[in-house]
Amino acid sequence: WHVAAFFINSSLLALLLWKRLKTWRLSQSDAPYSNMVGDEAVVVEPVSAHGGTARWSGTLMQARLADPAAPPLAPGSYVTIAEVKGNILIVIPKR
């Protein structure tokens, strides 16, 4: 009886909450890693429009400047993450 009661209760609950769960799931951001945008990172190896390395949340990641005309940033500089493309941070200098 316990197994049957569990199955019946789970099925009823799923049917009652189906629409609400579906709406909640679809309303979430589709952009991957959108929680990183706006966070601060520190330059570890010089970052230019062609690449470099930055540390975000204790993790070393490849980084590029959002503005291709901007001068490279030296190690120790703080940057703001503007976008994430794949596993590359697109950054702007922190002001």
Helices and strands as residue ranges (DSSP letters): H 2-27, E 40-48, E 51-56, E 59-65, E 78-85, E 88-93
